[in-house]
Structure formats: structure tokens, C-alpha cells
Amino acid sequence: EINQFKNLSTLALFNNNLSQLPDTKTFASKLDSLFIDMNPINSLFPAIGSMKNLKKLGIAKTSISDAEIKEIEKLLPNCEVTIK
């Protein structure tokens, strides 16, 4: 159970065939890096809203739309979003 790691700051879930984010509410506000590249995830909402301290977000080769990427960039202006 991932929520056992209450102080998790980096989460890398590359290429795990995930269609949605796991439950991150226990540590979401502490995350500074999230990498979900190469997963068929098509949306990060609403979970991304509680990740206010995110500095790096890797979403290359996901199904997240360009419109949602723009929303994420507005929501998290200090976050580097990697899409390639």
C-alpha cells in the first residue's frame, strides 16, 4: 500500500500499464516529483490539484490531452512538465 510512505517526495511509476493514478492523498502535498511516463493514463484530475509542491511532472507517452496539459501548467506554474 503506497500510502504507508507518508513523507514520499518522489514517485516514479514508469511503464506500469496504469490507467489512473494510485491513491496519493496521504502524501500528495509532499510530492515534488511525479513520473508516470509510458502509462495509458488519460487524466490526472482531481488528484493533481492536491500536489501543490510538485516541481517535476513526467507525462511522456501518456494519453493526457493537450488541453489538460495546459490546465496543469496553469495550476502548477512552478512545475516542469515533461511531455517528450
Order of alpha helices (4+ residues) and beta strands (2+ residues): beta-beta-beta-alpha-beta
